[in-house]
Amino acid sequence: MGEDQRLRHLYIIMGPAGCGKSSIAEALSDQTGWVMIEADAHHSEANVEKQTAGIPLTDADRASWISSIVETINQSVAPQQVLACSALTPYVQSRLSDEIEPTCHWFLLSVSREELKRRLSSRSDHFMPASLLDDQLQALTVPEHVHQVNGEQSIAQICADILSLI
């Protein structure tokens, strides 16, 4: 890895559907000028159809999705990027950690199951149905070096908490 790669940073905002990953990553991007990457935009049509039908993805389903995310991040010359990505499984976490060139910093948005269910039930603009919430919570493996942030606070407070940890 070249010297310039060590100077680049990726801030991964992770957690199950409904925890606020995209909203927080977008707010951080707006506040800091960091390039935002939305992991959901990298899903294949087949993955979106599967999830829309309430079928959980397997690691095999996630392989091309992760490859696309890694390629996008590694091709960017931006010194700082923020990624909104569920990153629930050790497979996804290790692929991101091992294959992404910038230094990764992990932030898990902690939100109660009840609040996640409420948020998922009230949104209509996303392919992830509330029926997959329990599968997501069961799949969630907390990475070793993650910063846990209370995801039930205001967006401004969550962003302030994340920026204070950096």
N, C-alpha and C positions, 0 to 999 in steps of 0.2 A: 504494500500500500504506500503510495507516495505521500510526501509531506502535506500536500494540499488536501488529500482525502481526510487526514486526521483533523484538519481544521474545519471540516464540514460536520454538521450535526443534524440528526433527525430526531424529532420529538414525536413519539408514538402515543397517541391518545387511544386507549383501548378499553374494551368492556363489552358486555352483551348489548343486543339491540335495545334501543330506548334509553341508554345511559347518557346520551348527549354528546357522543364522540364528534359527530359532524359539526354540531353547533359550537362546541368548544374549539375545535381545530380551526373553524372559520373565524371565530372571534380572535383567537391568537394570531392568525394570519393577518387579520385586519389591524390589530394593535401593533404588531411587530414588523410586518412586511415579509414574514416568512412565506415561502411557497407552500400552499396547501395541496395535499394529495388526498383524494377521497377513494379509499379502497373499494367501496361498492361499485365505483365506475369501472373497475377492472374485471368484474365478474363476467363470465361468458353468458350468452343468452340462455344456454342450458342450465347454468347454475341459478340464474334468476328465476327461470321457470320452475325449477325444482323447489326452491325456497318459497316461491309464491304458492305452490301446491302444498306447502307445509311439510316438505321432506327435507330433513337435515342433510347438510353436505358432509361428505366423507373427506378424508385427507387427500384421496385421489382426485376428488372434485376440485379441491383447493389448489392443486399443484400449478396449473396454468395461471390461476388467479395470482398466486404469490409471485410467479415468474414475471408477470406483467408489472406488478407493483415494484419489484426489485429493479427491473430494467428502467422503469420511469425514474425512480429515485437516483439510481447510479448514473444515468445519462444527464441528469440535471447538474448545472454548474452552480446552482444556488448554494450559498454557504450554510443556510439554515432552512430546513423544511419541517413541516408538521404533517403527520399522517393520521387520518381518522381510520382506524382498522380494528375490527373486533379482536383479532389475534388471540383467540380463546385457547387454542390447543398448543401443546409443546411442539408439534410439527410446524405450525405457522410461526411460532415464536423463534424456534431455532433457525428456520430458513431465513427469517428477517435478520436475526442477529448475525448469522454466518455469512449471508450473501450481500447485505447492504454495506456499501463502502463507507458512508459517513458514520460517525459515532452515534449509536442509538441510546436514547433516553426514554424510559418507559413510564407511563402514567396511567393508572387504572382508575376509572371513574366508578366509585363505589356507590351503588344505588340499591335500595331495598327491592325485593321481588315485587312487593305490592305497588311501589311507585313505578317500577319498570312496566308492570302489567297495565297500570293506568295510562302511562304514556303511550304504550303500543296500541292500546284499544282506542285511543283518541286520535291517532294519526291515520291519514288516508293516502298520503303521498309516498309511501314506501312499500317495497315488495315483500318485506319481512313480516309475516303474520305473527300475531300474539301467541298463536298455538306453538310456535317454536321456542318460546321463552324458556321453558323448563329444560329443553334440550341444550340451549345455550348455557344456562346456568350450570348444568351438569358437566358440560364440556370445559367450562372455565377453569383453567389452571393458572394460578398467579405466578408470574415469573419471579425469579429470585431477587432481582435488583429493581423491582418496580416501586414507584412512589404511588401510594394510594391516596386519592383525593376524594373528599366528600362530594359526590355528584348531585346531591340534592340541594345544593346552595345555588345562588344566582350565578348566571354565566360570568358576570364581572368578578364575583368572589372566587369562582373556580379558576378563572384565568389568573387572578392575582396569586392564588395559592400555587399554581403551577409555576408561574414566573418566579416566585420566591424560592422555589426548590431548585431552580436552574443555576 
